[in-house]
Amino acid sequence: MTKKDRILLAAQELFARCGYAGTTMKMVAEQAGVASGLVFHYYESKENLFMVAGAELINDMVTELRKVTDETSSGCEALGTFVRAYLDFTIEHEKTFPTIIRCSPFSDDNPDLDREKIAAKFLDLIHIIEDILRRGIEDGSMRDLPVPQTAFMVYGVIVGAVRTRFLTPYDIPGLFAEAREFVLHSVCA
């Protein structure tokens, strides 16, 4: 792993655990085992590092979601696969995923950050859902629904389940599986 990659991973873990305000560039450097100046050399500012940390996680997620949904035979199957893969990604990246929660346009943790830039990245996920919905409506596996609104509702269910698991003291057995079933029952024919 390169020093730049170690810095990014350290930042993702620290932002996930400590939040934006609770993380310093010095902490990132120490966890990555590099000099503080190198963190600034690669990422220039804490805000930029935070944005890159979140964007890289989303890029990884989008790549995985596109791969698994492309292998499905219907829109309904693709949506179920999308929801399962999204939720599995959060568990597989438990130490870093909360960074995405903290930089989400659905979060008010950091109101001073460039929310337009953040929102643009999250739209990649919404667009995948929209494509899946269009596919399902076209192949008859989904009811005829307003695609943009339904995509945000589907994403809202996913975000709600993820935030409940990561940010609350509630241990709800089967929450992710039930969220997936709820989405499928809501849109599939």
VEXVO-803519 format. One line per 10 residues: number of its first residue (from 1); their letters; for each residue y, x, z negated of C-alpha. Coordinates in steps of 0.5 Angstrom, whole numbers, plus 500, padded with zeros to 3 digits. Layout:
VEXVO-803519
NUM = a = Y/X/Z | ... $
END
This chain:
VEXVO-803519
1 = mtkkdrilla = 500/500/500 | 507/503/502 | 512/504/497 | 516/498/500 | 510/493/500 | 509/495/492 | 517/494/491 | 516/487/494 | 509/485/491 | 513/487/484 $
11 = aqelfarcgy = 519/483/486 | 514/477/487 | 511/478/481 | 517/479/477 | 521/473/480 | 515/469/479 | 514/470/471 | 521/472/469 | 526/468/474 | 531/470/478 $
21 = agttmkmvae = 536/471/473 | 531/474/468 | 529/480/473 | 533/486/474 | 532/491/480 | 530/496/475 | 525/492/472 | 522/491/480 | 523/499/480 | 519/500/474 $
31 = qagvasglvf = 513/495/476 | 513/498/483 | 513/505/480 | 519/508/484 | 526/510/483 | 531/504/483 | 535/507/488 | 529/506/493 | 529/498/491 | 536/498/493 $
41 = hyyeskenlf = 535/502/500 | 530/497/502 | 533/491/500 | 540/492/498 | 541/487/493 | 537/483/488 | 539/476/492 | 536/479/498 | 530/482/495 | 529/475/492 $
51 = mvagaelind = 530/471/499 | 525/476/502 | 520/476/497 | 520/468/498 | 520/468/505 | 514/473/506 | 510/469/501 | 512/463/506 | 510/467/512 | 504/468/509 $
61 = mvtelrkvtd = 502/461/507 | 505/459/514 | 500/463/518 | 494/461/514 | 496/454/514 | 497/454/522 | 490/458/523 | 486/453/519 | 489/447/521 | 488/449/529 $
71 = etssgcealg = 481/449/527 | 481/441/526 | 478/436/530 | 483/430/529 | 490/429/525 | 487/426/519 | 483/432/518 | 488/437/520 | 492/434/514 | 487/434/509 $
81 = tfvrayldft = 486/441/511 | 493/443/510 | 494/440/504 | 487/443/501 | 489/450/504 | 497/449/501 | 494/448/494 | 489/453/495 | 494/458/497 | 498/457/490 $
91 = iehektfpti = 492/458/486 | 490/464/490 | 497/467/489 | 498/465/482 | 502/471/480 | 507/471/486 | 507/464/488 | 512/461/483 | 517/465/487 | 517/460/492 $
101 = ircspfsddn = 518/455/487 | 524/458/484 | 527/459/491 | 525/453/494 | 531/448/496 | 528/443/492 | 529/447/486 | 536/448/482 | 534/454/479 | 539/458/483 $
111 = pdldrekiaa = 544/454/485 | 549/460/488 | 544/462/493 | 544/461/500 | 541/454/500 | 541/453/508 | 537/460/509 | 532/458/504 | 532/451/507 | 531/454/514 $
121 = kfldlihiie = 524/457/511 | 521/451/508 | 522/447/514 | 517/451/517 | 512/448/513 | 515/441/514 | 515/442/522 | 507/444/521 | 506/437/517 | 510/433/523 $
131 = dilrrgiedg = 506/436/528 | 500/434/524 | 503/427/524 | 504/427/531 | 497/429/533 | 494/424/528 | 498/418/531 | 497/420/538 | 489/421/537 | 489/415/533 $
141 = smrdlpvpqt = 487/418/526 | 493/416/523 | 497/410/522 | 504/409/526 | 509/412/521 | 516/415/522 | 514/422/522 | 520/426/519 | 520/421/513 | 513/421/512 $
151 = afmvygvivg = 513/429/513 | 518/430/507 | 514/425/503 | 507/428/504 | 511/435/502 | 514/431/496 | 507/430/494 | 504/437/495 | 511/440/491 | 510/435/485 $
161 = avrtrfltpy = 503/437/484 | 504/444/485 | 510/444/480 | 506/440/475 | 501/445/475 | 505/451/474 | 511/449/471 | 509/444/466 | 504/444/460 | 500/439/462 $
171 = dipglfaear = 493/440/464 | 491/435/469 | 483/436/471 | 483/434/479 | 490/434/480 | 490/438/487 | 484/434/489 | 487/427/487 | 494/429/491 | 490/431/497 $
181 = efvlhsvca = 486/424/497 | 493/420/496 | 496/423/502 | 490/422/506 | 490/415/504 | 497/414/505 | 497/416/512 | 490/416/515 | 488/410/519 $
END
